[in-house]
Amino acid sequence: MLLLNARADQPLHLSGPPVQRGRMQATLCPDMIGFVRTAVAARMEETRAALALPEAKALIRGNRTYTEKHYPEILEEMQGICEGFGLQLDTLFDYMHCAVASDLGMMDERLPEGCTSFAVANPELGAVVAKNRDYRPEHIPIQRAFHHRDPAWGKREVLCLGSLGSPGNFSSGINSDGLAVTDTNSRTTDHGVGMHRYFLLTWLLVHCGSTDEALDRILGMPHVGGGLLILGDASGTVAAVELGHKKVGHEKKTRGRVGRANHFVTNDMAAVNLRTPESEAQSCHSDRRHPTLQKRLAEAPTPFGIADAAHLASYHGEEGGEGFCRHGTNDLGNTISCALYATRPRTLTFTAGNPCEADWRLFDFSTNASTRLAS
């Protein structure tokens, strides 16, 4: 990739305590209030039956108590979001649990979440951590890069990709120590009260400076279950984490490559993948993407840089296997963005669209500005 015409775009700068940062989303983007309310309402409606299940209500109730005790700051940020967008905190908290409720009811998703993510050590860049975000179309207009500062974090800052109306790191991010974390969806039968993945993504960037520290903290707390994490840090240590409630699977490499699609593959977790008959096509898509990703990662050049990550994220299966850049097919989910993190220089290279047709921008902690890139 070559630098092309510096552009004055910036991430949304959210500074201050949690309620203030949450409220600032709507303050800075007042034209998006209707879009956020529509996205929340649509998701709540399509999972209404799942959310009404007694087991879902019990888990959400228990998780509210857990979050109030162990991560009240994320609830405070959500309260600010609600004040800005005219939502109720109970509604937004339920919204965060829609996928979990669908799993508990073994219900098929109208638009299953996807994503492909990988991390590769690089001697100069630390690690390159990448994610294709395969998500709901209503999130296209509300997708944003955010730069969070909070006085309670000391000098640590967070640069992340997420959605307006959702707290903190709702998709992928990096902190000023150089720890990057992404997630992908994975349906599971192993759910319970604990740290929700959507909250854990932010918690790790606020509290941890390395992959080893993040793994230690992840393995030391209970989780709601569901989803996978890909981590990389400035030392080049990378890891994949498979989140269940009773167990957590993980794979760590100090100078290597890891990647995941949308199902558990470790011995500890493969048995708790959730498959429903009508979602089998989507599940098989993940089954086919995973070996293709492992093969493409193994064959990728060394050193592996940002341009290599963009090329891999743009793969459509031209040389065999399953593609990662999803659009114009029968897939229920499409790629709505690609995020590429370099952990030692602490940068986010981002496109709000398919990586194969990218309009790339480079966000940097030190300049707080973005530069337009050409592929």
LUMLOPA-600707 format. One line per 2 residues: number of its first residue (from 1); for each residue x, y, z of N, C-alpha, C, CB. Coordinates in steps of 0.1 Angstrom, whole numbers. Atoms other than C-alpha are relative to their C-alpha. Glycine has a CB too. Example, Ala and Ser with C-alpha at 12.3 -4.5 7.8 and 13.67 -1.06 7.14 Angstrom:
2
1> 9:-12:0:123:-45:78:9:12:0:-10:0:12; -9:-11:0:137:-11:71:-8:11:8:4:5:-14 .
***
This chain:
375
1> 8:-12:0:0:0:0:9:12:0:-9:0:12; -8:-12:1:12:35:-8:-8:11:6:4:3:-15 .
3> 7:-12:-5:3:67:10:-5:9:-11:10:8:9; 6:-8:11:-20:89:-11:-8:11:6:-8:-9:-9 .
5> 8:-12:-3:-32:124:-3:-5:-1:15:-11:1:-9; 5:0:-14:-34:129:35:-14:6:1:10:9:8 .
7> 14:-4:-1:-70:132:45:-3:4:14:-9:-12:-5; 2:-6:-13:-84:151:74:-10:-8:9:-5:14:-1 .
9> 9:8:-8:-107:123:87:6:-3:13:-5:-12:-8; -5:4:-14:-104:115:124:-10:-10:6:1:12:9 .
11> 10:8:-8:-119:89:147:-8:9:9:8:-11:8; 8:-8:-10:-146:100:171:8:0:13:-14:-7:2 .
13> -8:-2:-13:-127:113:202:-10:0:11:9:12:-1; 9:1:-11:-145:102:233:9:1:13:-8:-14:0 .
15> -9:-2:-11:-128:116:264:-9:2:13:9:12:-2; 6:-2:-13:-138:115:301:-5:-13:6:-12:10:-2 .
17> 5:12:-7:-155:92:325:-11:-7:-8:-6:3:14; 8:8:8:-178:64:312:-13:6:-5:-3:-12:6 .
19> 12:-6:5:-211:82:311:2:11:-10:-8:6:13; -3:-11:9:-196:112:294:4:-6:-14:11:9:5 .
21> -4:6:13:-179:90:267:-12:-6:-7:11:-10:3; 11:6:6:-211:71:261:-10:11:-6:-8:-8:10 .
23> 9:-11:4:-232:103:258:6:7:-13:-3:10:11; -7:-7:11:-206:118:234:-3:-6:-14:14:1:2 .
25> 3:6:13:-215:93:207:-11:7:-7:-4:-15:2; 11:-7:7:-248:109:200:3:15:-1:-13:-1:9 .
27> -3:-14:1:-235:144:207:8:3:-13:8:5:12; -8:-2:12:-209:140:179:-6:-5:-13:13:-8:2 .
29> 7:6:12:-232:121:156:-15:1:1:4:-14:-3; 14:-2:-3:-267:136:161:-8:-5:-12:-3:14:2 .
31> 7:5:12:-277:126:125:-1:-15:0:7:5:-13; 0:15:0:-272:89:134:-10:-5:11:14:-5:3 .
33> 9:5:-11:-297:88:163:-11:-9:-5:-6:12:8; 11:8:5:-325:74:142:6:-13:-5:-6:7:-12 .
35> -6:13:5:-301:48:126:3:-9:11:13:3:-8; -3:8:-11:-290:36:160:-13:-6:6:7:8:11 .
37> 13:5:-5:-326:33:173:-6:-11:-9:-10:12:2; 6:10:9:-336:14:142:8:-13:1:1:5:-14 .
39> -9:12:-1:-306:-10:145:-4:-8:13:14:3:0; 4:7:-13:-315:-18:182:-14:-6:-1:1:10:11 .
41> 14:5:1:-352:-21:175:-1:-13:-9:-9:11:-5; 1:12:10:-347:-45:145:6:-12:6:8:4:-13 .
43> -6:12:-6:-324:-68:164:-8:-5:12:15:4:6; 9:4:-11:-347:-68:195:-12:-8:-6:-4:11:8 .
45> 12:6:5:-377:-77:173:3:-14:-6:-6:9:-11; -3:13:6:-360:-105:154:4:-11:10:11:1:-10 .
47> -3:9:-11:-349:-121:187:-10:0:11:14:2:5; 10:-2:-11:-380:-113:207:-4:-13:6:-13:7:-6 .
49> 4:12:-6:-391:-149:211:12:-6:8:-3:-10:-11; -11:5:-7:-356:-159:222:2:7:13:13:1:-8 .
51> -2:-8:-12:-353:-131:247:-11:-3:11:0:15:-3; 11:3:-9:-387:-141:262:1:-14:7:-13:0:-8 .
53> -2:13:-6:-374:-176:271:4:1:15:10:-8:-8; -4:-1:-15:-372:-182:309:15:-1:2:-8:-11:7 .
55> -15:1:-2:-336:-194:306:8:12:-5:5:-13:-7; -6:-12:5:-327:-163:286:-2:11:11:-5:4:-13 .
57> 2:-11:-10:-343:-140:311:8:-2:13:-15:0:4; -8:3:-12:-326:-158:340:15:3:-2:-2:-15:4 .
59> -14:-2:2:-292:-156:324:3:15:-1:5:-6:-13; -2:-14:1:-296:-119:315:-1:7:14:-10:6:-10 .
61> 2:-6:-13:-308:-111:350:13:-3:9:-12:-6:7; -12:3:-7:-278:-129:365:12:7:-5:2:-15:0 .
63> -11:-7:6:-255:-113:341:0:15:3:1:-2:-15; 0:-15:-4:-267:-78:350:6:1:14:-15:4:0 .
65> -6:0:-14:-259:-86:387:15:-1:-1:-6:-11:8; -14:2:1:-225:-99:377:7:12:-6:3:-12:-10 .
67> -6:-11:6:-217:-69:355:0:12:9:-7:4:-13; 0:-11:-10:-228:-44:382:11:-2:10:-14:0:7 .
69> -10:2:-11:-204:-60:406:14:0:-6:-2:-14:6; -13:2:5:-174:-67:383:4:9:-11:1:-14:-5 .
71> -3:-9:10:-176:-42:355:-10:11:-1:2:-7:-14; 11:-10:0:-199:-13:365:3:12:-10:-1:7:14 .
73> -4:-11:9:-179:11:342:-7:-2:-14:15:1:-2; 6:3:13:-193:-6:311:-15:4:0:2:-14:-5 .
75> 14:-4:-1:-229:-1:324:-1:15:0:-5:-6:13; 1:-15:-1:-221:36:331:1:5:-14:11:5:9 .
77> -2:-5:14:-209:40:295:-13:-3:-8:12:-8:-7; 13:4:6:-241:22:283:-11:10:4:-4:-14:3 .
79> 10:-10:-4:-262:46:304:2:13:-7:2:3:16; -3:-12:8:-245:76:287:-5:-2:-15:14:3:0 .
81> 5:3:14:-253:59:253:-15:2:0:5:-14:-5; 15:-1:0:-289:56:263:-5:14:2:-5:-9:12 .
83> 4:-14:-1:-291:92:274:1:7:-13:8:7:11; -3:-7:13:-277:103:240:-10:-4:-10:14:-2:-4 .
85> 8:6:11:-298:80:218:-15:-2:4:6:-13:-5; 14:1:-4:-330:80:238:-4:-15:2:-9:6:-10 .
87> 2:14:-2:-328:43:248:-1:-3:15:10:-9:-6; 1:4:-14:-335:25:281:12:-10:2:-13:-7:3 .
89> -11:8:-3:-306:8:298:-3:-15:0:6:3:14; 5:14:0:-326:-25:303:0:-5:-15:-14:-1:6 .
91> 1:4:14:-332:-25:265:13:-2:-6:-8:11:-8; -13:1:6:-296:-19:256:7:-12:6:8:13:2 .
93> -7:12:-6:-284:-46:280:-6:-13:-6:-2:0:16; 6:12:7:-309:-71:265:6:-1:-14:-15:1:0 .
95> -5:-1:14:-297:-60:230:14:-7:-1:1:14:-5; -14:6:0:-261:-71:240:-1:-15:1:8:6:11 .
97> 1:15:-3:-275:-106:248:-9:-7:-10:-6:-2:14; 9:6:9:-296:-112:217:6:-13:-6:-3:10:-12 .
99> -6:12:6:-271:-137:202:0:-12:10:14:2:-5; 0:11:-10:-268:-156:235:-14:-5:2:5:7:14 .
101> 14:5:-1:-306:-158:238:-4:-9:-11:-10:12:1; 2:9:12:-308:-173:203:7:-13:2:4:7:-13 .
103> -7:13:-3:-282:-199:213:-8:-8:10:14:3:5; 7:7:-11:-301:-208:245:-13:-7:-6:-4:9:11 .
105> 12:5:6:-333:-213:224:3:-9:-12:-9:11:-3; -4:7:12:-314:-231:197:-8:4:-13:-2:-16:2 .
107> 8:-6:10:-331:-207:173:9:4:-12:-7:12:5; -8:-4:11:-319:-200:138:0:16:-1:-6:-6:-13 .
109> -1:-14:2:-306:-165:131:-3:4:-14:15:5:4; 4:-5:14:-321:-145:102:13:4:-7:-10:11:1 .
111> -12:-5:6:-287:-129:96:12:-4:9:0:15:-2; -11:4:-9:-260:-150:113:12:8:-1:3:-15:-3 .
113> -12:-7:0:-229:-132:124:11:-9:-5:3:6:15; -11:8:5:-197:-143:108:14:6:5:0:0:-15 .
115> -13:-5:-2:-162:-127:106:11:-10:-1:1:7:14; -13:8:1:-127:-140:99:11:8:6:3:-4:-15 .
117> -11:-8:-7:-97:-130:120:12:-8:1:-5:5:14; -13:7:-1:-60:-138:122:10:10:5:4:-5:-14 .
119> -11:-8:-5:-28:-126:138:13:-7:-4:-1:2:15; -12:6:5:7:-130:125:12:9:6:1:1:-16 .
121> -12:-7:-5:40:-121:142:8:6:-11:9:-9:9; -8:-7:9:62:-96:125:12:6:7:-8:11:-8 .
123> -11:-5:-8:98:-87:136:1:15:2:13:-5:-6; 0:-14:-1:93:-50:129:-13:6:6:3:6:-13 .
125> 13:-5:-4:56:-45:135:-6:-6:13:-10:-2:-11; 6:7:-11:52:-67:165:-9:-12:-4:-7:9:10 .
127> 10:10:6:21:-85:152:-9:8:-9:-7:-8:11; 11:-6:8:-4:-78:125:-12:-8:3:3:-1:-16 .
129> 13:6:-4:-39:-85:137:-11:5:-9:-3:3:16; 10:-4:10:-67:-85:112:-14:-6:2:5:-4:-14 .
131> 14:5:-1:-105:-89:111:-8:5:-12:-6:4:13; 11:-3:9:-130:-90:83:-13:0:8:-1:-10:-12 .
133> 12:-1:-8:-162:-78:100:-12:-4:-9:-2:14:6; 12:5:7:-192:-99:86:-11:2:9:2:-15:-5 .
135> 10:-4:-10:-222:-83:102:-12:5:-7:6:11:10; 13:-4:5:-256:-69:98:0:13:-8:-10:1:12 .
137> -1:-12:9:-263:-43:71:-4:13:7:-9:-2:-12; 4:-13:-7:-280:-19:95:12:6:8:-11:-3:10 .
139> -12:-6:-7:-245:-14:111:9:7:-10:7:-11:7; -9:-7:10:-230:-1:79:0:15:3:-5:-3:-14 .
141> 0:-14:-2:-241:35:85:5:4:14:-13:6:-3; -4:-4:-14:-233:34:123:14:-5:4:-11:-5:9 .
143> -13:5:-3:-199:18:120:10:12:1:5:-9:-11; -10:-11:-3:-171:41:134:13:-5:6:-7:11:9 .
145> -13:1:-8:-135:43:146:-1:9:12:13:3:-9; 1:-8:-12:-134:55:182:14:1:7:-10:-6:10 .
147> -12:-2:-8:-105:69:202:-5:4:14:9:11:-6; 5:-2:-14:-113:65:240:12:4:9:-6:-13:5 .
149> -9:-3:-11:-95:83:268:-9:2:13:7:14:-3; 7:0:-13:-106:80:305:11:3:10:-8:-13:3 .
151> -10:-3:-10:-87:96:334:2:-11:9:-5:12:8; -2:12:-9:-92:64:354:10:-10:-6:-14:-6:3 .
153> -9:9:6:-70:46:329:14:4:1:-4:-3:-15; -14:-6:1:-39:67:335:3:4:-14:10:-11:6 .
155> -4:-4:14:-20:71:303:-5:-9:-11:15:1:0; 5:10:10:-36:41:286:-12:6:-8:-4:-13:6 .
157> 11:-4:9:-58:49:256:-4:-12:-9:4:12:-9; 5:10:8:-79:28:233:-5:5:-14:-12:-7:7 .
159> 4:-3:14:-84:30:195:-7:-13:-5:12:4:-9; 8:12:3:-112:7:183:-10:3:-11:-7:-5:12 .
161> 11:0:10:-137:-1:156:-12:-6:6:4:-8:-13; 12:5:-6:-173:-5:167:-12:6:-7:-1:3:15 .
163> 12:-6:5:-208:7:162:-6:10:10:-11:-11:-2; 7:-10:-8:-226:38:175:-12:-8:7:-6:11:-9 .
165> 10:6:-8:-250:27:202:4:-12:8:-11:-4:-9; -6:11:-8:-227:0:216:12:5:7:4:-12:-10 .
167> -11:-6:-8:-201:5:243:14:-5:-5:-2:-4:14; -14:3:1:-163:6:239:4:-8:-13:4:-8:11 .
169> -5:8:11:-146:-20:217:-11:-11:-4:13:-7:3; 11:9:3:-176:-37:200:3:-9:-12:-13:9:-4 .
171> -4:9:11:-156:-54:172:15:-3:0:-4:7:-13; -14:2:-1:-119:-49:174:7:13:4:6:-4:-14 .
173> -7:-12:-5:-93:-26:189:14:-2:4:-8:6:11; -14:1:-4:-58:-18:201:1:11:11:10:3:-11 .
175> -2:-10:-10:-46:0:232:14:6:-2:-1:-5:14; -13:-8:2:-16:24:236:12:-8:5:-1:13:7 .
177> -11:9:-3:5:-5:250:3:-8:-12:-4:-8:12; -3:9:11:2:-23:217:-7:-13:0:14:-1:-2 .
179> 8:12:-1:-23:-50:227:-12:2:-9:-4:-4:14; 11:0:9:-48:-57:199:-9:-12:2:4:1:-15 .
181> 9:12:-2:-79:-79:202:-12:2:-10:-5:-1:15; 11:1:8:-106:-89:178:-9:-11:4:4:-2:-16 .
183> 8:12:-3:-136:-112:180:-7:-5:-13:-11:4:11; 9:6:10:-156:-135:158:-11:-8:7:8:-9:-10 .
185> 11:7:-6:-189:-151:164:2:-15:0:-13:4:-6; 0:14:0:-192:-187:174:-12:-5:9:13:-7:4 .
187> 12:4:-8:-225:-203:186:4:-12:8:-12:-3:-10; -4:10:-9:-222:-226:215:-12:-5:9:11:4:9 .
189> 9:4:-10:-242:-247:240:5:2:14:-3:-15:-2; -7:-2:-13:-219:-236:268:-2:14:5:14:-4:0 .
191> 3:-13:-5:-235:-205:283:-3:0:15:-12:7:-8; 3:-1:-14:-237:-192:318:3:15:4:8:-9:9 .
193> -2:-14:-5:-234:-160:340:15:2:1:-6:2:14; -14:-3:0:-200:-143:336:2:13:-8:9:-11:-5 .
195> -3:-11:8:-182:-117:316:-5:-2:-15:16:3:0; 4:1:14:-199:-110:283:11:3:-10:-13:10:-2 .
197> -10:-2:10:-177:-112:252:1:15:-4:-1:-9:-12; 0:-14:4:-188:-77:241:6:9:10:-15:4:-4 .
199> -6:-8:-10:-177:-63:274:14:-3:2:-8:-1:14; -13:5:-2:-146:-84:277:10:7:-10:1:-15:-2 .
201> -8:-7:10:-133:-68:244:6:13:5:-8:1:-13; -5:-13:-5:-131:-34:261:8:-2:13:-13:9:3 .
203> -7:2:-12:-121:-47:295:15:-4:-2:-7:-12:8; -14:5:3:-89:-64:281:8:12:-4:0:-10:-11 .
205> -8:-11:4:-78:-32:264:2:10:11:-6:7:-13; -1:-10:-11:-84:-11:295:10:-6:11:-13:2:6 .
207> -7:5:-11:-67:-35:319:13:-8:-3:-9:-9:8; -11:9:3:-40:-55:300:9:7:-10:-5:-13:-6 .
209> -10:-6:9:-8:-45:282:6:-11:-10:10:6:7; -7:11:8:2:-79:266:-9:-12:-2:13:-4:7 .
211> 8:12:2:-12:-111:252:1:-9:12:5:-7:-12; -1:9:-12:1:-131:282:-8:5:11:15:-1:4 .
213> 8:-5:-10:-15:-108:306:-15:-1:-3:3:15:2; 14:2:4:-48:-109:287:-4:-14:2:-2:5:-14 .
215> 3:14:-1:-47:-147:286:-2:-4:15:10:-9:-6; 0:3:-14:-40:-149:323:-13:5:6:12:7:8 .
217> 12:-6:-6:-70:-126:331:-12:-7:-6:-1:15:-3; 11:8:6:-93:-144:306:-2:-13:7:2:-2:-15 .
219> 1:14:-6:-86:-178:322:-3:1:14:13:-7:-2; 3:-2:-15:-91:-163:357:-14:5:3:10:9:6 .
221> 13:-5:-2:-127:-152:352:-11:-9:-7:-2:15:-5; 11:7:7:-161:-168:343:-5:8:-12:-12:-3:10 .
223> 5:-7:12:-176:-160:309:-14:-5:-3:10:-4:-12; 13:4:5:-210:-160:294:1:-11:-10:-8:12:-7 .
225> -2:11:10:-197:-182:266:-4:5:-14:-6:-12:4; 3:-3:14:-198:-179:228:10:10:-5:-14:6:0 .
227> -9:-9:7:-174:-163:204:15:-4:2:-2:14:5; -14:2:0:-137:-163:197:8:13:1:5:-9:-12 .
229> -8:-12:0:-109:-138:203:13:-3:-7:3:5:15; -14:1:5:-77:-132:184:8:12:6:0:1:-16 .
231> -8:-10:-7:-49:-113:202:14:0:-5:0:-3:15; -14:-2:3:-15:-99:194:5:12:7:1:2:-15 .
233> -6:-11:-8:9:-76:212:13:5:-6:2:-4:14; -12:-6:6:40:-55:206:12:-9:0:3:13:8 .
235> -11:10:0:63:-84:214:-1:-10:-11:0:-7:13; 2:10:10:48:-105:186:-7:-12:5:12:-3:-6 .
237> 7:12:-5:30:-130:208:-15:1:-4:0:0:16; 13:1:5:-3:-140:193:-8:-11:6:0:-1:-16 .
239> 8:10:-6:-32:-161:205:-14:0:-5:-1:2:16; 14:1:3:-67:-174:197:-6:-6:13:-2:-10:-12 .
241> 7:4:-12:-92:-179:225:-15:-4:-4:0:12:11; 14:5:2:-125:-199:224:-7:0:13:1:-15:-7 .
243> 7:-3:-13:-149:-187:250:-12:-9:2:-4:14:0; 11:7:-5:-172:-211:268:-2:4:15:1:-15:-1 .
245> 2:-3:-14:-187:-208:303:7:-10:9:-16:0:3; -6:10:-8:-175:-241:317:15:-1:-3:-7:-13:-1 .
247> -13:2:5:-143:-242:297:4:12:-9:3:-13:-7; -5:-10:9:-121:-218:277:12:-7:-8:5:13:6 .
249> -12:5:7:-98:-231:249:9:11:-5:-6:-9:-12; -8:-11:5:-68:-212:237:13:-6:-7:5:9:11 .
251> -12:3:8:-38:-214:213:9:12:0:-4:-5:-14; -10:-11:-1:-7:-192:219:13:-3:-8:3:3:14 .
253> -13:2:7:24:-187:197:8:13:2:-3:-2:-15; -9:-11:-3:53:-165:206:5:7:-13:12:-4:9 .
255> -4:-6:13:64:-160:170:-7:-9:-11:16:0:-2; 8:9:10:37:-176:148:-12:7:-5:-3:-12:7 .
257> 12:-4:7:3:-173:132:-12:-8:5:2:-2:-15; 13:7:-4:-32:-180:144:-11:6:-7:-2:2:16 .
259> 12:-5:7:-66:-176:128:-12:-8:4:2:1:-15; 13:7:-3:-103:-184:134:-11:5:-10:-4:2:14 .
261> 13:-4:7:-136:-184:115:-11:1:10:-4:-10:-12; 11:-2:-9:-168:-190:134:-4:-13:7:-12:5:-7 .
263> 4:12:-8:-166:-223:153:13:-4:8:-4:-12:-9; -11:4:-9:-144:-238:181:7:-12:-7:-6:-4:14 .
265> -8:11:6:-116:-261:170:9:-7:10:8:5:-12; -9:7:-10:-96:-269:202:-7:-12:5:4:10:11 .
267> 6:12:-5:-101:-302:218:-9:2:12:11:-10:5; 8:-3:-11:-116:-286:249:-14:5:-4:7:10:9 .
269> 12:-7:3:-143:-267:230:-7:-5:-12:4:14:-3; 6:5:12:-151:-285:197:-14:-6:3:9:-9:-8 .
271> 12:8:-3:-178:-306:214:-12:9:4:3:-9:12; 11:-9:-4:-198:-275:225:-4:10:-11:3:7:12 .
273> 5:-8:11:-203:-259:190:-15:-3:-1:7:-4:-13; 14:2:2:-240:-253:185:-3:0:-15:-8:12:7 .
275> 4:1:14:-254:-265:152:-15:-2:0:7:-12:-8; 15:3:2:-291:-262:142:-2:-3:-15:-8:13:4 .
277> 2:5:13:-305:-278:111:0:11:-11:-12:-9:-1; 1:-11:10:-314:-246:93:12:8:-2:-12:8:3 .
279> -12:-9:1:-281:-229:100:12:-8:-4:3:6:14; -11:8:4:-260:-258:88:8:5:-11:-5:-14:-3 .
281> -7:-6:11:-251:-241:56:10:11:4:-10:6:-11; -9:-11:-5:-237:-211:75:11:-7:8:-8:9:9 .
283> -10:6:-8:-219:-234:99:11:-7:-9:-6:-11:9; -9:7:9:-204:-254:70:9:11:-7:-7:-8:-10 .
285> -8:-11:6:-192:-221:55:12:3:9:-8:13:-2; -10:-2:-10:-172:-216:87:10:-12:-1:-5:3:14 .
287> -9:12:1:-159:-252:85:9:0:-12:-9:-12:0; -9:0:12:-146:-246:50:10:12:1:-9:2:-12 .
289> -9:-12:-1:-131:-211:58:12:-3:8:-8:12:5; -11:2:-10:-111:-224:87:12:-7:-6:-5:-8:12 .
291> -12:6:6:-88:-248:68:6:8:-11:-4:-14:-5; -6:-9:10:-85:-224:40:8:11:6:-12:6:-9 .
293> -7:-11:-7:-74:-197:64:13:-6:5:-8:5:12; -13:6:-5:-48:-221:80:10:-2:-11:-3:-13:8 .
295> -9:3:12:-34:-230:46:5:13:-5:-8:-7:-11; -4:-13:5:-33:-194:34:10:7:10:-12:10:-3 .
297> -9:-5:-9:-16:-183:66:14:-7:0:-6:-1:14; -13:8:0:10:-211:64:8:4:-13:-3:-15:0 .
299> -7:-3:12:18:-201:28:3:15:-2:-9:-5:-12; -2:-15:1:18:-163:34:15:3:2:-8:7:10 .
301> -15:-4:0:52:-145:30:4:4:14:2:11:-9; -6:-4:-12:76:-138:58:11:11:-4:7:-12:8 .
303> 9:-4:-10:78:-111:70:-14:3:-6:5:13:7; 14:-2:3:40:-106:69:-4:14:4:-9:-11:6 .
305> 3:-14:-3:30:-70:67:-15:4:-2:8:9:-8; 14:-5:1:-2:-48:65:-5:-3:-14:0:14:3 .
307> 4:2:14:-3:-51:27:-3:-15:-2:10:4:-10; 2:14:1:-1:-89:30:-13:-4:7:11:-8:6 .
309> 12:3:-8:-29:-89:56:-12:5:-9:0:7:13; 11:-5:8:-51:-68:33:-3:-9:-12:3:15:-6 .
311> 1:10:11:-44:-92:4:-7:-13:5:14:-3:-6; 7:12:-6:-54:-122:26:-14:3:3:8:-5:12 .
313> 14:-3:-4:-85:-105:39:-9:1:-13:-1:13:8; 7:-2:13:-95:-98:2:-2:-13:-7:7:9:-8 .
315> 0:13:7:-93:-135:-7:-14:-5:-3:8:-11:7; 14:5:4:-124:-149:-26:0:-14:-4:-5:8:-12 .
317> -1:14:3:-112:-184:-31:5:-3:-14:-13:-6:1; -5:1:14:-95:-178:-65:10:-12:-2:7:13:-4 .
319> -10:11:1:-68:-204:-57:-4:-12:7:14:5:5; 5:12:-7:-90:-229:-40:-5:3:14:10:-11:0 .
321> 5:-2:-14:-108:-232:-7:-11:10:0:11:4:9; 11:-9:-2:-133:-208:7:5:15:2:-8:-4:13 .
323> -4:-14:-1:-131:-170:5:-3:6:13:-6:8:-11; 2:-8:-12:-129:-145:34:-8:13:-2:13:2:7 .
325> 7:-12:3:-142:-114:17:-13:-4:-6:9:9:-11; 13:6:3:-179:-121:15:-10:11:-5:-6:-7:13 .
327> 10:-9:6:-202:-103:-8:-4:-5:-14:5:15:-1; 5:4:13:-223:-109:-39:-2:-15:-1:10:5:-10 .
329> 2:14:0:-229:-145:-29:-13:-3:7:12:-8:7; 12:4:-7:-257:-165:-12:2:0:15:-4:-14:-4 .
331> -2:-1:-14:-241:-159:22:-10:9:7:14:6:3; 10:-8:-8:-265:-146:49:7:12:6:-6:-9:11 .
333> -7:-11:-5:-238:-123:62:11:5:-10:7:-3:13; -10:-6:9:-216:-99:42:11:8:8:-7:9:-10 .
335> -10:-8:-6:-183:-82:50:-3:14:-1:14:-4:-7; 4:-14:0:-190:-47:60:12:9:3:-11:3:10 .
337> -12:-8:-2:-154:-36:69:12:-10:3:-2:9:12; -12:8:-3:-118:-48:74:9:9:9:7:-4:-13 .
339> -9:-7:-9:-95:-37:103:13:-8:1:-7:2:14; -13:6:-1:-58:-43:103:9:8:10:7:0:-14 .
341> -8:-7:-11:-37:-35:134:15:-4:0:-6:-4:14; -15:3:-1:1:-32:136:3:4:15:8:9:-10 .
343> 0:-2:-14:8:-36:173:12:8:6:1:-14:7; -11:-7:-5:43:-21:177:-2:15:-3:13:-5:-5 .
345> 3:-14:2:35:12:159:-13:4:4:2:3:-15; 13:-3:-6:0:10:173:-9:7:-10:2:8:13 .
347> 8:-6:10:-19:17:142:-12:-9:-4:8:3:-13; 11:7:6:-53:8:127:-1:4:-15:-13:3:8 .
349> 3:-3:14:-56:5:89:-14:-6:-2:11:-7:-9; 14:3:0:-93:4:82:-7:4:-13:-7:7:11 .
351> 9:-4:11:-118:3:53:-14:-3:4:4:-8:-13; 14:2:-3:-155:7:58:-7:-6:-13:-7:14:4 .
353> 6:7:12:-164:-18:31:8:-13:-2:1:9:-12; -7:12:3:-150:-49:14:15:3:-2:-6:-6:-13 .
355> -14:-3:1:-112:-51:16:5:-1:-15:8:-10:8; -5:1:14:-110:-61:-21:-3:13:-8:-8:-11:-7 .
357> 3:-12:7:-125:-27:-31:3:12:10:-15:0:-4; -2:-8:-12:-109:-8:-3:3:15:-2:11:-6:8 .
359> -5:-14:-2:-106:29:5:6:1:14:-13:10:-2; -6:2:-13:-81:24:33:4:14:6:13:-8:-2 .
361> -4:-11:-8:-74:49:61:9:-5:11:-12:8:5; -9:4:-11:-46:47:87:-2:10:11:15:1:-6 .
363> 2:-8:-12:-54:59:122:12:-3:9:-14:-4:7; -12:1:-8:-26:66:146:-2:7:13:12:7:-8 .
365> 1:-6:-13:-25:74:183:6:13:1:5:-9:11; -8:-12:-2:1:101:180:-6:12:-8:14:-2:-3 .
367> 5:-12:9:-15:122:152:-15:2:2:4:-3:-14; 15:-1:-1:-52:115:159:-6:3:-13:-3:10:10 .
369> 6:-2:13:-57:119:122:1:-13:-8:7:12:-7; -1:12:8:-61:95:94:6:4:-14:-13:-7:-3 .
371> -6:-2:13:-43:91:61:-6:-9:-10:16:-2:0; 6:9:10:-59:78:30:10:-8:-7:-8:9:-11 .
373> -10:10:7:-42:48:14:-6:-5:-13:3:-11:10; 4:6:12:-43:33:-20:6:-14:0:5:8:-12 .
375> -5:14:0:-40:-5:-24:9:-2:-13:-11:-10:1 .
***
